[in-house]
Structures are given as C-alpha cells and as structure tokens.
Amino acid sequence: MVLPASINAHTAIQHEIARVAGLRDVHLAMEWFRSHEPELRDSQLEVAAIPAPPFGEGPRAEWLRLRFHELELEQVQVDAVGNVLGVRPGSKTEETLVAVTAHLDTVFAAGTPLNVRREGDRLHGAGISDNGAGIVGLLALPSALRSAQIRNCAGLLFIGNVGEEGEGDLRGMRHIFCESPWKDLIGPTVVLDGATTDTVVTQALGSRRFQVTITGPGGHSWSDFGAPNPIVVLSRAIARFSRTQLPAEPKISANVGVISGGTSVNSIPESASMRVDIRSASQDEMERVERALREAVAEAVSEYPKRARNGSSKGISCEIQLIGCRPAAELDPGSRILHVIRAVDAHLGNRARLHRASTDANIPLSLGREAISIGAGGSGGGAHTLQEWYDPAERDLGLKRALLTVLTLAGVEK
Ligand SMILES: [Zn+2]
C-alpha cells in the first residue's frame, strides 16, 4: 500500500520524536526542568521585577545578556534595536539555525508599580506571566541542554526580543527577519509567549492602525460661522465608515478607539482626529477595509468646498497616518514545524488547539517562514493588568514540549 506523502512524513516525525525522547541525555534534560523549578521561579521573580516598558527594555536586556553569558552561549550580543541574542552551536554548521524567542517588553508604562511577589505557590505581579514565563523558558532550554550535555545538530539561536506589545509594533522581530545578519541563517522559529500548553498559534492575526486628522481654519462660533468644522467632518467620516460590511468569515474587526479635537464650546475647532484599529487574519480583508476607511474620509471631506462659505481661503484638509502595522499570515498546514508540534503533543499526551493571535510569529509567518507561538507551561491570568498571576504547577510539561519540539527541528546526535 502506498501512503500519501504527508502521512509518511508524519509517521517519520513521530518515530523521530520517540527516538529523541528516548535518548538518555534528553531524558536527563527533561528531568532537569522539574528538579530546578525553585531556581526557575526565582529567575522569574527577578526578571519580572525589572521594568520593561515599551521602548524601555534596556535594563531587562542587560539582565538577559548576563544570563546568556553564564550559560556559555556563543556570540552573545545586544543588537541595534536592543534584542539579546546567543547561540548554542550545532554539530552540523551547514544547517540553518532553529530560533527560540521570547519578548522582553511589557505593556506597562515606566513608573508603574509592578509589585512582583510570591504568595504560596503562586507568583504575582504585572508581567509575571506575559512574558516572565516565556523568558524563563528561554533560559530553561539552554540550561537543561547544557546540564545534560546534549549535542544538537543544527545550531540554536536564543533571542530575547524587544517591541512585541502595542506600539512596539513587533519591531524587534522585524529587525531580526528583515535587516539583521541573522535573517537568512534562521530556519524554523519557536516563539515562547506567556503560560499554558493548550494552544499552538499558527495564524497570525494582523492589524493596521491609523491616526486620521481633519484640519480646518477654525474660528469663533458666531463671527466665523460658516467655516467648515473638522469635528463634523470627522463624525460624517465615522458614520460612513461604520456602514462598511465586515464578514464573519474570514473574521475582521474595525474599531474607532479614540477621538479628540476642539478647544472650547464657542470655538470652531481647528482640528479633530481619531484612531482606528483594523484586525484580521486575512491581509486582503484588512486592505479592503482600509480602502473603505480612506474612501469614507475622502467623501466626508469632499462634501465641503475647498473655499469656506465665510470667505476664508482655507478649507478642510485631512491626513491619514499609519501608526501600527502587523502583517496577517497563516502557517502552511503541511509545514514540518506543525507536524512536529502535533506529534510532540501526541507523544506527551497534551491536548492543544490551533489558535489565531497577534504574536512575534507574525513577522516570520508573513515572510513565508515556518514559525509557531506556544506558551512556556504553567498557568496564568490577568495578562496586561496589575493583577496578573502565574502558577508554575506543571511548568515542566510546557518546557518538555518546547524542548522536544526544538530538538526534533534541530536534530540530536545519538
Ligand atoms: Zn506576550
């Protein structure tokens, strides 16, 4: 009987995972996670207590750089945008590297009391799980590999990256995959983000964000009456835009999140602005809704004559500025990395569903590269709030899952 190629490939990967997991050294590495949980917990409390607001990841990056040195990773460096990199060389130098990444930044502004602490078995504090858990995973893997003296075939590139959250706009990963000297040396990428073991992010939720600003001559509400009013123009643009058809499948969302403008009740405003967020896993849909936004604004503006009725030569003008752009993309269902994580989950008896989210994997996925984002084990809640918590129970399952995935992708010497 001839089996379809994908079934053959899947069976071969299952056998390879069973072989890798059965190696004595790999077994030792997997044991390491459980026996070193107290140290992992201490590292998590230590790193989460270092503030890492958007565009302020420097002190945390320096902490990670020192840890990478202690772990004897090679080529340890902080790159031009602040990412921290370190390499565990492989025995086969001709193979592309397997990248393992975790974002360093948090959503919390500088000066926010992070209040990181331990209460019983749980850890608490802003950023303790997102991405304290991921950063601990990023350290636990090379620690266990070193302790068990495992010889990986392809080299492993560990990256603590900047700029995952909010206005960071994935700038750390964008730099790695678009500009840095590493960009062509990386094969598959495994992103460690937050806690849990129950999902595999394979669909990159994209977003495009805009600041729309309408300006006019402004004036006195009585004596300049008749001058065009930017708040009214903006309101008409919003009304038009809100009638845009948004299908349920592929899902797309559009949100006017902030509006501002005007100075006083008896002044015709000189400007009015809004911030708009468009999200989807479909790049085509996002582009269609962006066109609808631009048309709605242009039509609202065109309803006003270039020359105002009160004789002012200054009419209405508008500016649409792109303030955020995360590309949408999807992992090829036939990709090796997806076969590997599915087979690892089967091997470990772990149930996980495929998931769509905006993560650091958006960048490699949008470039047609193989990437997934997974949690680093344990459980957590209250992400992006001051009430965030993390429970390390069964963290080792998440770390074993990451280790087996990375080792199967890289290959292991017997
Ligand atoms: Zn995160």
Boltz pocket constraint, residues with backbone or C-beta under 6 A from the ligand:
constraints:
  - pocket:
      binder: B
      contacts: [[A, 103], [A, 130], [A, 131], [A, 164], [A, 193], [A, 194]]
      max_distance: 6.0
